[in-house]
């Protein structure tokens, strides 16, 4: 029988491997991601004896808020306006109940493991993007339609939504810049400067091709933040301001030269949806969906409509509004705050906001920049998308937000100390 120390080392290796596999599976088919997340939860739970695990999880902690959110969704079965719902209607939300406490229960993860986890996620994302480009090239040779290199035409080559893939690319850029310019680096680390910068440039180009207006805008905004922040901590303010001007000029020039991306921006305007002629106006469509969802929330503010009832009711209201594309394709509200209120009423919305507030407070107190940046990314994305309604977005945000919360990445000039609660 192996000694206790050897058993502990084996369990740790299982945990580290499961974490890396779970991160790598996010851009891959949903079934692979589900299996990887289940294995991660199991790996977390076997790290210590059950009494120690129970003692750690019994202490008040942020994971209890998303767990309560999931339980509230489960309880909505009893007042769902459709008369109830099946397991398949709620199963993806179960990661809100299992992943946060699992990450809270394990001992502090080494910084090396966090770096490897992020790097593997970025490598898989780059591989998926490369696959999209190669398949689009083959299709272009047949159709000669340049649109196959843009938006959903591009991302669908690997079975992904353009917005989801854009989010992965943006997160990859943030992490590459963070570890390249923000945290202390050894001479050995500097050998990776060129590959890291090239990877960030590739991901930036992919964001432009994927043509999500919000993600392009967020990318430019966060790049400007990084330039100012790096200029401040390195005392290169003048250089930072020069880079900002160049970035803005480059961004405007690139968007104007990419015809499809330019068309995406030009076709967007804040006007009332007036029929199929506005189906390419993403803002007009979202304004209609938000207004529809808000009207429904006002009709049942405290209980909501239930998990299944929220989807059925909002889609039926689209039909009444003559928004046939939303009705036929079963669109959700495209706003996670409204979607939470639709499903579980104001209590569901408050639990979501309380979770975000708790993360923001901890991030500010502990100078956890990566957590704050990802949280900002999530909260902005949740304005235009129901981020919990698709597993590939839900698993991405839940895994990395709570990973960064409970296992803070190293910050400038210090190593993280203590555990979050």
C-alpha positions as CSV (number, residue, x, y, z in Angstrom):
1,X,0.0,0.0,0.0
2,X,1.3,3.4,-0.9
3,X,2.2,5.8,1.9
4,X,-0.2,8.7,2.6
5,X,2.2,11.3,1.1
6,X,2.4,9.3,-2.2
7,X,-1.4,8.9,-2.3
8,X,-1.8,12.6,-1.8
9,X,0.6,13.3,-4.7
10,X,-1.3,10.9,-6.9
11,X,-4.6,12.6,-6.1
12,X,-3.1,16.0,-6.8
13,X,-1.9,14.9,-10.2
14,X,-5.3,13.5,-11.0
15,X,-6.8,16.9,-10.0
16,X,-4.3,18.9,-12.1
17,X,-4.9,16.7,-15.1
18,X,-8.7,16.9,-14.7
19,X,-8.6,20.7,-14.5
20,X,-6.5,20.9,-17.7
21,X,-8.8,18.5,-19.6
22,X,-11.9,20.4,-18.4
23,X,-10.4,23.7,-19.7
24,X,-9.4,22.1,-23.0
25,X,-12.8,20.6,-23.5
26,X,-14.7,23.9,-23.5
27,X,-14.4,24.7,-27.2
28,X,-15.1,21.1,-28.1
29,X,-18.4,19.2,-28.4
30,X,-20.7,19.5,-25.4
31,X,-20.7,15.8,-24.6
32,X,-16.9,15.9,-24.1
33,X,-17.2,19.0,-22.0
34,X,-19.8,17.4,-19.8
35,X,-17.7,14.3,-19.2
36,X,-14.6,16.4,-18.4
37,X,-16.5,18.6,-15.9
38,X,-17.9,15.5,-14.1
39,X,-14.4,14.1,-13.8
40,X,-13.1,17.4,-12.5
41,X,-15.7,17.5,-9.7
42,X,-14.8,13.9,-8.8
43,X,-11.1,14.8,-8.7
44,X,-11.8,17.8,-6.5
45,X,-13.9,15.7,-4.0
46,X,-11.3,13.0,-3.5
47,X,-8.5,15.4,-2.4
48,X,-9.3,15.1,1.3
49,X,-11.3,13.0,3.7
50,X,-15.1,13.6,3.8
51,X,-15.1,15.2,7.3
52,X,-12.5,17.7,6.2
53,X,-14.4,18.3,3.0
54,X,-17.7,18.8,4.9
55,X,-16.0,21.2,7.3
56,X,-14.6,23.3,4.5
57,X,-17.8,23.5,2.6
58,X,-19.9,24.3,5.6
59,X,-18.2,27.6,6.1
60,X,-20.0,30.6,4.4
61,X,-18.6,31.1,0.9
62,X,-19.5,32.6,-2.5
63,X,-20.2,29.2,-4.1
64,X,-23.4,29.1,-2.1
65,X,-25.0,31.9,-4.2
66,X,-24.8,30.1,-7.6
67,X,-25.9,26.9,-5.8
68,X,-28.9,28.7,-4.4
69,X,-29.6,30.0,-7.9
70,X,-29.6,26.4,-9.3
71,X,-31.9,25.2,-6.4
72,X,-34.3,28.1,-7.1
73,X,-34.4,27.1,-10.8
74,X,-35.2,23.5,-9.6
75,X,-38.0,24.7,-7.3
76,X,-39.5,26.7,-10.2
77,X,-40.7,23.3,-11.4
78,X,-43.7,23.7,-9.1
79,X,-44.8,27.0,-10.6
80,X,-43.6,26.6,-14.1
81,X,-46.3,28.0,-16.4
82,X,-46.1,24.9,-18.6
83,X,-46.8,22.6,-15.7
84,X,-43.2,21.5,-15.1
85,X,-40.1,20.6,-17.0
86,X,-37.9,17.6,-17.9
87,X,-34.3,17.0,-16.6
88,X,-32.9,18.0,-19.9
89,X,-34.3,21.5,-19.5
90,X,-32.3,22.1,-16.4
91,X,-29.3,19.7,-16.5
92,X,-26.8,22.2,-17.9
93,X,-27.4,24.6,-15.0
94,X,-26.2,21.8,-12.6
95,X,-22.6,23.0,-13.1
96,X,-23.6,26.1,-11.0
97,X,-24.3,23.7,-8.2
98,X,-21.2,21.5,-8.5
99,X,-18.3,23.4,-10.1
100,X,-18.0,26.4,-7.7
101,X,-18.0,24.3,-4.4
102,X,-15.7,21.7,-6.0
103,X,-13.1,24.5,-6.7
104,X,-13.7,26.0,-3.3
105,X,-12.9,22.7,-1.6
106,X,-9.5,21.9,-3.0
107,X,-6.2,23.1,-1.6
108,X,-4.6,26.2,-3.2
109,X,-3.5,25.3,-6.7
110,X,0.1,26.1,-7.7
111,X,0.6,29.0,-10.1
112,X,2.2,26.6,-12.6
113,X,-1.0,24.6,-12.8
114,X,-3.0,27.8,-13.4
115,X,-0.6,28.9,-16.2
116,X,-0.7,25.5,-17.8
117,X,-4.5,25.4,-17.7
118,X,-4.8,28.7,-19.4
119,X,-2.2,27.9,-21.9
120,X,-3.9,24.6,-22.9
121,X,-7.2,26.4,-23.3
122,X,-5.5,28.9,-25.6
123,X,-3.8,26.2,-27.6
124,X,-7.1,24.4,-28.1
125,X,-8.8,27.6,-29.1
126,X,-6.1,28.4,-31.6
127,X,-6.4,24.9,-33.0
128,X,-10.2,25.3,-33.4
129,X,-9.8,28.7,-35.1
130,X,-7.2,27.1,-37.4
131,X,-9.6,24.3,-38.3
132,X,-12.3,27.0,-39.0
133,X,-10.0,28.8,-41.4
134,X,-8.9,25.6,-43.2
135,X,-12.4,24.4,-43.7
136,X,-13.6,27.8,-44.9
137,X,-10.7,27.9,-47.4
138,X,-11.9,24.5,-48.8
139,X,-15.4,25.8,-49.0
140,X,-14.3,29.1,-50.6
141,X,-12.5,27.2,-53.4
142,X,-15.9,25.6,-54.2
143,X,-18.3,28.6,-53.7
144,X,-16.0,31.6,-54.2
145,X,-18.1,33.3,-51.5
146,X,-15.8,35.4,-49.3
147,X,-18.4,35.4,-46.5
148,X,-17.2,31.9,-45.4
149,X,-14.3,33.6,-43.7
150,X,-16.6,35.7,-41.5
151,X,-19.0,35.5,-38.6
152,X,-21.2,32.4,-38.1
153,X,-20.1,31.1,-41.6
154,X,-16.6,30.8,-40.2
155,X,-17.2,29.5,-36.7
156,X,-19.8,27.0,-37.8
157,X,-17.1,25.1,-39.7
158,X,-16.2,23.7,-36.3
159,X,-19.7,23.6,-34.9
160,X,-19.4,26.8,-32.8
161,X,-21.3,30.0,-32.5
162,X,-19.2,33.1,-33.6
163,X,-19.8,34.9,-30.3
164,X,-18.7,32.0,-28.2
165,X,-15.5,31.5,-30.1
166,X,-14.9,35.3,-30.0
167,X,-15.2,35.2,-26.2
168,X,-12.6,32.4,-26.0
169,X,-10.3,34.4,-28.3
170,X,-10.7,37.6,-26.2
171,X,-10.0,35.7,-22.9
172,X,-6.9,34.2,-24.5
173,X,-5.6,37.6,-25.5
174,X,-6.2,39.0,-22.0
175,X,-4.3,36.1,-20.4
176,X,-1.4,36.2,-22.8
177,X,-1.0,39.9,-22.3
178,X,-1.3,39.5,-18.5
179,X,1.4,36.9,-18.2
180,X,3.6,38.6,-20.8
181,X,3.5,42.2,-19.4
182,X,2.0,42.3,-15.9
183,X,3.3,39.5,-13.7
184,X,7.1,39.2,-12.9
185,X,9.0,37.1,-15.4
186,X,12.2,35.1,-15.3
187,X,14.9,35.1,-18.0
188,X,13.7,31.7,-19.0
189,X,10.1,32.9,-19.4
190,X,11.3,35.6,-21.9
191,X,12.1,33.0,-24.4
192,X,8.4,32.7,-25.1
193,X,7.9,36.4,-25.8
194,X,7.7,36.0,-29.6
195,X,5.3,33.0,-29.6
196,X,3.0,34.6,-27.0
197,X,2.8,37.9,-29.0
198,X,2.1,36.0,-32.3
199,X,-0.6,33.9,-30.6
200,X,-2.3,37.2,-29.3
201,X,-2.1,38.7,-32.8
202,X,-3.7,35.6,-34.3
203,X,-6.5,35.6,-31.8
204,X,-7.1,39.3,-32.5
205,X,-7.4,38.7,-36.2
206,X,-9.8,35.9,-35.5
207,X,-12.0,38.3,-33.4
208,X,-12.2,40.6,-36.4
209,X,-13.1,37.8,-38.7
210,X,-15.7,36.5,-36.4
211,X,-17.3,39.9,-36.6
212,X,-19.0,40.2,-33.2
213,X,-19.5,43.9,-32.7
214,X,-19.5,43.7,-28.9
215,X,-16.4,41.5,-28.7
216,X,-14.5,43.7,-31.2
217,X,-15.4,46.8,-29.1
218,X,-14.5,45.0,-25.8
219,X,-11.2,43.9,-27.3
220,X,-10.2,47.4,-28.3
221,X,-11.4,48.7,-24.9
222,X,-9.4,46.1,-22.9
223,X,-6.3,46.6,-25.1
224,X,-6.5,50.3,-24.3
225,X,-6.8,49.4,-20.6
226,X,-3.7,47.1,-20.8
227,X,-1.7,49.8,-22.5
228,X,-2.6,52.4,-19.9
229,X,-2.0,50.0,-17.0
230,X,1.3,48.7,-18.3
231,X,2.4,52.3,-19.1
232,X,1.5,53.2,-15.5
233,X,3.3,50.4,-13.7
234,X,6.3,50.6,-16.0
235,X,6.3,54.4,-15.9
236,X,6.0,54.7,-19.7
237,X,3.0,57.1,-19.9
238,X,4.1,58.9,-23.0
239,X,4.8,55.7,-24.8
240,X,1.5,54.3,-23.6
241,X,-0.4,57.3,-25.0
242,X,1.4,56.9,-28.4
243,X,0.4,53.2,-28.5
244,X,-3.2,54.1,-27.7
245,X,-3.3,56.5,-30.7
246,X,-1.8,53.8,-32.9
247,X,-4.2,51.2,-31.7
248,X,-7.3,53.4,-32.4
249,X,-6.0,54.3,-35.8
250,X,-5.2,50.6,-36.6
251,X,-8.6,49.5,-35.4
252,X,-10.6,52.0,-37.4
253,X,-8.4,51.2,-40.5
254,X,-8.8,47.5,-40.2
255,X,-12.5,47.5,-39.7
256,X,-13.0,49.9,-42.7
257,X,-11.0,47.6,-44.9
258,X,-12.8,44.4,-44.0
259,X,-16.0,44.8,-46.0
260,X,-18.1,42.3,-44.1
261,X,-17.1,43.6,-40.7
262,X,-17.8,47.2,-41.9
263,X,-21.2,46.1,-43.2
264,X,-21.9,44.5,-39.8
265,X,-21.3,47.8,-38.0
266,X,-23.1,49.9,-40.6
267,X,-26.2,47.8,-40.6
268,X,-26.6,48.3,-36.8
269,X,-28.8,51.1,-35.6
270,X,-31.0,51.9,-32.6
271,X,-34.3,51.7,-34.3
272,X,-37.6,50.0,-33.5
273,X,-37.8,46.5,-35.1
274,X,-40.3,46.7,-38.0
275,X,-40.2,43.3,-39.6
276,X,-37.9,41.0,-41.5
277,X,-36.1,43.9,-43.2
278,X,-34.4,44.5,-39.8
279,X,-33.3,40.9,-39.2
280,X,-29.7,41.9,-39.8
281,X,-29.8,44.8,-37.3
282,X,-28.6,43.0,-34.2
283,X,-29.3,46.0,-32.0
284,X,-32.9,46.5,-33.3
285,X,-33.6,42.8,-32.7
286,X,-32.2,42.9,-29.2
287,X,-34.2,46.0,-28.3
288,X,-37.3,44.1,-29.3
289,X,-36.3,41.0,-27.3
290,X,-35.3,43.0,-24.2
291,X,-38.6,44.9,-24.3
292,X,-40.5,41.7,-24.7
293,X,-38.7,40.0,-21.8
294,X,-39.1,43.1,-19.6
295,X,-42.8,43.2,-20.2
296,X,-43.1,39.5,-19.2
297,X,-41.0,40.1,-16.1
298,X,-43.3,42.9,-15.0
299,X,-46.3,40.5,-15.3
300,X,-44.7,37.8,-13.0
301,X,-41.9,39.6,-11.1
302,X,-41.5,37.4,-8.0
303,X,-41.9,33.8,-9.2
304,X,-41.0,34.1,-12.9
305,X,-42.2,31.6,-15.5
306,X,-40.0,28.6,-14.6
307,X,-37.1,27.1,-16.6
308,X,-39.2,25.8,-19.5
309,X,-42.0,28.3,-19.1
310,X,-39.7,31.2,-19.7
311,X,-38.5,29.9,-23.0
312,X,-42.0,28.9,-24.2
313,X,-43.6,32.1,-23.1
314,X,-41.0,34.5,-24.6
315,X,-41.1,32.7,-27.9
316,X,-44.9,32.8,-28.1
317,X,-44.7,36.5,-27.4
318,X,-42.3,36.9,-30.3
319,X,-45.0,35.5,-32.6
320,X,-47.4,38.0,-31.3
321,X,-44.8,40.8,-32.0
322,X,-44.4,39.4,-35.5
323,X,-40.8,38.6,-34.8
324,X,-40.9,35.4,-36.8
325,X,-37.2,34.8,-36.9
326,X,-37.1,34.7,-33.1
327,X,-40.2,32.6,-33.0
328,X,-39.1,30.0,-35.6
329,X,-35.6,29.7,-34.2
330,X,-36.6,29.8,-30.5
331,X,-34.5,32.7,-29.4
332,X,-34.1,33.4,-25.7
333,X,-34.1,36.9,-24.4
334,X,-30.4,37.6,-25.3
335,X,-29.8,39.2,-21.8
336,X,-28.8,37.0,-18.9
337,X,-30.2,39.5,-16.3
338,X,-33.6,39.4,-17.9
339,X,-33.4,35.7,-18.5
340,X,-32.7,35.0,-14.8
341,X,-35.7,37.2,-13.9
342,X,-37.9,35.4,-16.5
343,X,-37.0,32.0,-15.1
344,X,-36.8,32.6,-11.4
345,X,-38.2,36.1,-10.8
346,X,-36.5,38.9,-9.0
347,X,-34.9,36.5,-6.5
348,X,-33.1,34.8,-9.3
349,X,-31.8,38.1,-10.7
350,X,-30.6,39.2,-7.2
351,X,-28.7,35.9,-6.7
352,X,-26.9,36.5,-10.0
353,X,-26.1,40.1,-9.2
354,X,-24.9,39.2,-5.7
355,X,-22.6,36.6,-7.1
356,X,-21.1,39.2,-9.5
357,X,-20.8,41.7,-6.6
358,X,-19.0,39.2,-4.4
359,X,-16.5,38.5,-7.1
360,X,-15.9,42.2,-7.7
361,X,-15.4,42.9,-4.0
362,X,-12.9,40.0,-3.6
363,X,-11.1,41.0,-6.8
364,X,-10.7,44.6,-5.7
365,X,-9.6,43.7,-2.2
366,X,-7.0,41.1,-3.4
367,X,-5.8,42.9,-6.5
368,X,-7.0,40.0,-8.6
369,X,-6.8,41.6,-12.0
370,X,-7.6,38.5,-14.1
371,X,-10.7,37.9,-12.1
372,X,-11.9,41.5,-12.5
373,X,-11.2,41.5,-16.2
374,X,-13.0,38.2,-16.8
375,X,-15.9,39.4,-14.6
376,X,-16.2,42.6,-16.6
377,X,-16.1,40.5,-19.8
378,X,-18.9,38.2,-18.4
379,X,-21.1,41.1,-17.2
380,X,-20.8,43.0,-20.5
381,X,-21.5,39.8,-22.5
382,X,-24.6,39.1,-20.3
383,X,-26.1,42.3,-21.5
384,X,-26.5,41.1,-25.1
385,X,-26.5,37.3,-24.6
386,X,-28.2,34.9,-22.2
387,X,-24.8,33.4,-21.2
388,X,-26.2,30.6,-19.0
389,X,-28.5,29.3,-21.8
390,X,-25.7,27.5,-23.8
391,X,-23.3,25.1,-22.1
392,X,-20.3,26.3,-24.1
393,X,-20.6,29.7,-22.6
394,X,-21.9,28.7,-19.1
395,X,-19.0,26.2,-18.6
396,X,-16.4,28.7,-19.8
397,X,-17.5,31.5,-17.4
398,X,-18.3,29.3,-14.4
399,X,-15.1,27.3,-14.6
400,X,-12.7,30.2,-15.0
401,X,-14.5,32.8,-12.8
402,X,-14.5,30.5,-9.8
403,X,-11.0,29.1,-10.6
404,X,-9.7,32.7,-10.5
405,X,-11.8,33.5,-7.4
406,X,-10.7,30.6,-5.3
407,X,-7.2,30.2,-6.7
408,X,-6.0,33.8,-7.5
409,X,-3.4,34.1,-10.3
410,X,-0.2,35.8,-9.3
411,X,-0.4,39.5,-9.3
412,X,2.3,42.2,-9.9
413,X,4.9,42.1,-7.2
414,X,3.3,39.5,-5.0
415,X,2.2,35.9,-4.7
416,X,-1.4,35.2,-3.7
417,X,-1.8,34.4,0.0
418,X,-4.7,32.8,1.9
419,X,-7.9,31.4,0.6
420,X,-11.0,33.2,-0.6
421,X,-14.3,32.6,1.3
